[in-house]
Amino acid sequence: MAVASGFVEFVRDQLRAMGSPWGAVVARRMFGGQGLFRDGIMFGLLHDDTLYFRTDERNTPDYEAEGMTPFSYSRAGRVVALGYHEVPGGVVDEADRLAAWAEKAYAAALRRASVRAPVRGKAKRA
């Protein structure tokens, strides 16, 4: 199901309220929803009017402590969970808290990107 454009703008407005660098958040259509990007790095996902942030071993416990679940979908009869967790509703409603959670999500996304970054150039022969 698509994400209401009003919800996308609400999330972006909440982050913009905290000023730079959150003013530069871009939303792009993907996964049947929208991805949230900062400096070309995807740190959030909006799907079915629910906000999910990038998680890893460092920030997942914050989401689990709040009872939040990972984003998942069915594929070929299996449930696939991605590295994004639902953001608690109370966090979305408070710009300063949302920015703090978004900062941790962005850090997780940067860690993920550094692990997955392709090596450029040709390998040298021994």
C-alpha positions in Angstrom: 0.0 0.0 0.0 1.2 3.5 -0.8 2.3 6.1 1.7 0.1 9.2 2.0 2.1 12.2 0.7 0.9 14.1 3.8 2.7 11.6 6.1 5.9 11.8 4.0 5.8 15.6 4.3 5.0 15.4 8.1 8.1 13.3 8.7 10.3 15.6 6.6 8.9 18.7 8.3 9.6 17.1 11.7 13.2 16.5 10.7 13.5 20.0 9.1 12.4 21.5 12.3 15.7 20.4 13.8 17.6 22.3 11.1 20.6 21.3 9.1 21.6 18.6 8.1 18.0 17.2 8.4 16.7 19.9 6.1 18.2 18.0 3.1 16.2 14.8 3.6 15.0 13.5 0.2 12.1 11.0 -0.2 12.1 8.6 -3.2 9.6 6.1 -4.2 10.7 2.5 -3.6 9.5 -0.9 -2.2 5.9 0.2 -2.6 6.6 3.0 -0.3 9.2 5.7 0.0 12.9 5.7 1.1 14.3 8.6 3.1 17.8 9.7 2.1 20.4 12.1 3.6 23.5 12.7 1.5 22.5 9.9 -0.8 22.4 7.3 2.1 19.0 5.6 2.8 18.3 5.7 6.5 14.5 5.4 6.6 11.6 3.8 4.9 8.0 4.8 4.9 5.5 2.0 4.1 1.7 1.9 4.8 2.0 5.2 6.6 4.5 3.7 9.0 8.0 5.0 9.5 10.9 2.6 9.8 14.6 3.5 10.5 17.8 1.7 9.6 19.0 -0.6 12.4 22.0 -2.7 13.2 23.5 -4.3 16.2 24.1 -0.9 17.9 20.6 0.6 17.7 18.3 -2.4 17.4 18.0 -2.8 21.2 16.4 0.7 21.4 13.6 -0.5 19.1 13.2 -3.8 20.8 13.0 -2.1 24.2 10.0 -0.2 22.8 8.4 -3.4 21.4 9.0 -2.3 17.8 9.2 -4.9 15.0 11.4 -5.0 11.9 10.0 -4.2 8.4 9.2 -7.4 6.7 7.5 -8.7 3.6 6.6 -12.1 2.1 8.6 -13.4 -0.8 8.2 -16.8 -2.4 6.3 -18.1 0.6 8.9 -16.8 3.1 8.9 -13.8 5.4 11.9 -11.6 4.7 12.9 -9.0 7.4 15.0 -6.0 6.4 17.4 -4.0 8.6 14.7 -1.4 9.4 12.5 -1.2 12.5 9.3 0.6 13.1 9.8 3.9 14.9 7.7 4.3 18.0 4.7 6.6 17.4 5.6 9.0 20.3 9.0 9.5 18.7 7.5 10.5 15.4 5.4 13.2 17.0 8.3 15.0 18.8 10.8 16.6 16.4 13.7 16.6 18.8 13.3 12.9 19.7 12.7 12.0 16.0 16.0 13.7 15.0 17.9 11.8 17.8 16.5 8.5 16.5 17.1 9.5 12.9 20.8 10.4 13.8 21.3 6.8 15.1 19.6 5.4 12.0 21.8 7.5 9.8 24.9 6.3 11.6 23.7 2.7 11.2 23.2 3.3 7.5 26.7 4.8 7.2 28.1 1.7 8.9 26.2 -0.5 6.5 27.3 1.5 3.5 31.0 1.3 4.6 30.7 -2.5 4.8 29.1 -2.8 1.4 31.1 -0.2 -0.4 32.6 -1.6 -3.6 36.3 -1.6 -4.1 37.1 0.6 -7.1 39.8 -0.1 -9.6 41.5 -3.4 -10.6 43.1 -5.7 -8.3 46.9 -5.9 -8.5 48.4 -9.1 -9.5 50.9 -10.7 -7.2 
